[in-house]
Amino acid sequence: MFKFGGKSLDLDSSQLMGVLNVTPDSFSDGGCFRELDAALRQAEAMHEAGASIIDVGGESTRPGATKVSLQEELDRVCPVVERIAASLDVVVSVDTSTPKVMSASIACGAGMINDVRAFTREGALEAVRSEDVALCLMHMQGEPDTMQQRPSYASVVDEVYDFIKLRSEACVVSGIAASRLLIDPGFGFGKRLEHNLLLLKELASFKRLGFPLLVGLSRKSMLGTILNKEVDQRLFGSVSAAVISVMNGANIVRVHDVQETRDALLVADAVRQVALV
């Protein structure tokens, strides 16, 4: 069992993280759940469909995203986290790189901080060091406003692996227990299509680091490129990517379409469990 604050999840079975963006400009659902009641209804629906984790984001990290002020991010995130934590038996994760938002979210009931910058901002490690919450370290080349302009790697799998290894070591040196860490290779964050495909193909290699693996491919532009379809037409591609991720070692899959992905992963888990007998 893996601890997320006061809750625990069995990561031997695939877990679904439902995406809940309380932003006006996220690439898929921006503007849909900015009102508190709408956000809570969506969280309830995702939980009923099978999500064991709800990932709340108050600042879009899509390519070219507009930065928001600290107060705006706090105002978007904290009321939603507090309501979900009080109302639903789910792990509440917060997608943020801002130390003060991390601290405030944990105080409101968050059991996980999901940081696309892997806690590299000044004060981030200090904000979470003494808290009993899970931490996800993600790789991103560059920053959201520029990351897709000219991403370049000599060896994308090796470079992402080495970055995550270094960040996990920095966490441990700072006093954070390795048992609190999860990792995410960061599909779409400063990576071209070929980089993303290589990472997906070689995903199992990241298991050597010894941490649970979180993957987010749902509706992303790499699927749009492959399928030649817009964001709202990428369901089957997203489900396919989720199954491939789980078969290659992912423990948690971050998705928009919970019910459809849950059904597919039940089948994938059945196959994996047989292989382990």
C-alpha positions, 0 to 999 in steps of 0.5 A, a space after each residue: 500500500 502506498 500512502 497519500 497523506 491519511 489515505 492509502 492505495 494499492 498500486 499493484 492494481 492500476 489506479 486512475 487519477 481524474 483530471 480536474 482543471 479549475 482554470 479558464 485555459 487548460 487545453 482540454 477542459 479549460 473553463 468547464 469547472 471554474 465554479 465550485 459546485 461544477 468542480 465538485 460535481 465533476 469530482 463526484 462523477 469521476 469518483 463514481 466512475 472509478 477514479 481513486 485520485 482527483 488531480 486539481 489544477 489551478 494554473 494551466 501548463 499547456 504550451 503557451 499557457 498564461 501565468 497566474 498570480 499566487 492569489 489567483 491560484 490559491 483562490 482557484 485551488 483551495 476551496 475545491 480541495 477543501 470541498 472534495 477532501 471533506 465530501 469524497 473518499 478519494 486522494 486529492 492531488 494538487 497540480 502545482 509548482 508554487 510552494 505557498 499553494 503546496 502548503 495551503 493545499 495540504 492544509 486544506 486536505 490534499 494528500 499529494 502534490 503533483 509538480 511538473 517542475 519536480 520541486 525545483 522552484 525555490 522553497 518547494 522542497 522546504 514546503 513539503 519536507 515535513 508533510 505526510 503527503 505523496 510527491 510526484 516528480 515530473 520531467 519537463 524541458 524548459 517552461 510551459 510558455 516555450 517548451 514546445 518551440 525546439 525540444 532537443 535531446 541526444 537520448 530522451 530516455 536516458 536524459 529524462 531518467 537521469 533528471 528524475 534520478 537526480 531529483 529523487 536524490 535531491 528530495 532524499 538529501 533534503 530529508 524527504 523519505 523515498 517512500 513518499 515519491 512517485 515519478 512521471 516522465 512528462 509526456 508532452 512537456 518539452 518533447 516532440 512526437 518521436 520523444 514521446 513515442 520512445 518514452 512510451 515504448 521504453 517506459 518499463 526502464 523507469 521502474 529501475 528507479 524503484 518508484 511508482 510510475 504516474 503517466 499522463 497521456 490523455 487527449 494530448 497533442 501527440 495523440 492528435 498528431 497520430 490520429 489527426 483528430 481534435 482534442 474532443 475526438 481522442 478518446 480511443 487513442 487516449 484509452 489505447 495509450 493508457 493500456 500501453 502505459 499500464 502494460 509497460 509498468 505504469 501504476 497510476 494513469 492520469 485521465 479525463 475519461 475515467 469510465 472508459 479508461 477504467 474498463 480498459 485497465 480492468 482487462 489490462 490488469 487481469 492480463 498482468 495479474 495472470 503473468 505474475 502468478 
